[in-house]
Amino acid sequence: MCIQPINGVAGTQQQVGLCGADTLAADQRQELAIQALARTQTISQLARDHQVSRKFVYQQTTTAAQALDEAFGPDQAADDEVLFYLPVTKAWLRQLVLGLVLICHSSFRGVVELLRDLFDYRISLGTVHNSVQAAVPLAWHVSTTPPKICPRSASAPTTRFFKPASRCSWVPMSPRPSVIS
């Protein structure tokens, strides 16, 4: 409630009705804030025109400015949004070690540093070495196994990613050349 003078007599004030701020609808408040932000008129003039206090005009201006900042500012929440959860097991860590060494050509010390800094997981240089060495016999077996060659079939579609499984045969592969030391 506001105290307003009755009949323009300043000495006799009573509680008689609502303030100008209480009577403004949401769209009128929004228009007031837009005019204040645009600075088409002074804050004092806007307050007089709408029969509100300057404090109320400043509050509406602050609210509108915050809404604009939120709407057009950088989207901080999208950068902090969790994309996926990754269950990290020892088997997964061994795959990561192999991927870093074989795909990324990372040094063993680089693998140790990455696991320490990003995953807060301590691993020794010897463990990285042993993980890579343990993969060598399996890789040797895979590389010496003859590939499965499938002829193209007219009845089945063939793409880069799909080859028909029918009429496939094993084709012997030439022995791997030995490394000369």
Secondary structure, 3 states (H helix, E strand, C coil): CEEEECCCCCCCEEEEECCHHHHCCHHHHHHHHHHHHHCCCCHHHHHHHHCCCHHHHHHHHHHHHHHHHHHHCCCHHHHHCCCCCCCCCHHHHHHHHHHHHHCCCCCHHHHHHHHHHHHCCCCCHHHHHHHHHHHHHHHHHHHHCCCEECCCCCCCCCCCCCCCCCCCEECCCCCCCCCCC
